[in-house]
Amino acid sequence: MKTSAERLAALGCAGLVAVTVAGCGSVTDAVKGDSGGKSITMGTSQLTGSLDPAVSYDLGSWLVLRNTFQSLLTFPAAASTPTPDAAKSCEFTNAEATEYHCTLRPGLKFSNGHPLTAEDVVFSIQRTKKIDDKNGPTGLLSSIKGVEAKGETEVVFQLSTPDATLPAKLAGPAGAIVDHQVYPADKPLPNDKQVGSGPYRFDSVEALAGSKQLGKVVLVANDKYSGDAKLRNSKFTVRYFDKPTDLKAALDKGDVDLTDNSLEPNTAAQIQSEQQGGKTDLQVVEGDSNDTRSLVFNTKDPGVANVGVRQAAAALLDRKALARDVFARTVQPLYAMVPTGVTGHTTAFFDRWGDQDVAKARKALTDNKVQIPVKLTLTWSRSRAGSGEADTLKKQLETGGLFQVTVQQEPDWDAFRKGWVDGKYQAYIIGWFADYPDPDNYTAPLLVDGGAYHTGWDDPKISQKLIPDALKQTDRSAASAAYAQIQQIVADNVPLIPLYQNKAFYAARSNITGVESTVDTTGFFRFWEISRSSK
């Protein structure tokens, strides 16, 4: 699977057999709560440069695209199973999960009034694959061998290999449907020309001064929308900020009404504390997140090639202390690759190694004839906690005198990424933002042939047996046993150590409501749920 580097961040599902939806709502009969039509403004420090779905594959763009484009399917709030969106129904039509069929809702239109048909769906998929942007979402569509329109409402996908996660992949912006009459087939469309069929349409797009990065996107209710979303506001603005501190300053001044989950962790914790003490008019909504962070090893490096070294490190880490002392409990300990809230989650690392068991660590080293103390270099680039994260891991690893750890920072993210790809580092800290809430997205792209983390480790049982077998299971819960085995193998061999799972902290002014309805592990923030009360 091709994985964009944007999904690897230094800051710290179920397939369908046959799904149908009964009816569709109208945007025009549901807008309420936005007094005077004033825009609700959301701030984020997740910068992005493009809004064309064929080349956009980062949090800053997907935040907007999920609300302006329809896909065949979507993820309802707090769900791990996608349901129809532009489609009326979708299903796998063979037992091997290699053919997928969707029927569109009737009467769909883009915001410019053009009809949305099966031709547009086919064009959108083929266009993304043809453009094949190196930082785009093409890798999510890699299992699609061909896609064909059958009349105006029928779409058939032929897959090169079984892929029961295809519905989940199509449920995000990688599956966004664009207008074939507007979009060029072989290059991106400028940001100010974007046309979708989602709940909102683009009103204006501005870049940051002197930059190619977006500065502000203004959206208004799309009166051509035909779907299930019930809008609670008629205008929504997204503002982009270069740093979390700039975002917090804008929130304090009232320039934004709410933020996404990109404030610094201690800032969010402070606002939450002040809220509880009645010292601020801001509120913090805490929810689930599917973002994870791991300590990764280059298993080809002689210093960590011995499995005993990596096992000892796994036994020495204290994730609870890391979450408490460094991140002010804005993260939660993670003991397996698949996070809490996603089907297939286990506690394989805790079951195998516990939390900071020095005796287990020493035994792992002596059993594997490793000389003590082990000299280890730990590299990091960026962290929401600054140097505190790496320094705490160093202290934990040096407990009992089993390791001597040198911490080094590579502040340039591109240089850091190149460093781990080139095998320059022994151990390094990386975050992962999943594309969809399925255990496959936390395992296959990170494990097969060394994965996106470039660990140099590959287990044939995982890559040749367990993952292919799991991808045949259209009932995704039936694949849980395979993912449990995968996570146990990883806990035994330790090519990486899961550290923590982020929590989501969205700050908002006291008169903003609905945030709690849209913060969940799907990673899909639904603008239409947000409204402004009269108080």
Secondary structure, 3 states (H helix, E strand, C coil): CCCCHHHEECCCCCCCCCEECCCCEEHHHCCCCCHHHCCEEEEECCCCCCCCCCCCCCHHHHHHHHHHCCCCEECCCCCCCCEECCEEEEEECCCCCCEEEEEECCCCECCCCCECCHHHHHHHHHHHHHHCCCCCCHHHHCCEEEEEEECCCEEEEEECCCCCCHHHHHCCHHHCCCCCCCCCCCCCCCHHHCCCCCCEEEEEEEECCCCCCEEEEEEEECCCCEECCCCCCCEEEEEECCCHHHHHHHHHHCCCCEECCCCCHHHHHHHHHHHHCCCCCEEEEEECCCCEEEEEECCCCCCCCCHHHHHHHHHHCCHHHHHHHHCCCCEEECCCCCCCCCCCCCCHHHHHHCCCCHHHHHHHHHHCCCCCCEEEEEEECCCCCCCHHHHHHHHHHCHHHCEEEEEEECCCHHHHHHHHHCCCCCEEEEEECCCCCCHHHHCHHHHHHHCCCCCCCCCHHHHHHHHHHHCCCCCHHHHHHHHHHHHHHHHHHCCEEEEEEECEEEEEECCEECHHHCCCCCCCCCHHHCEECCC
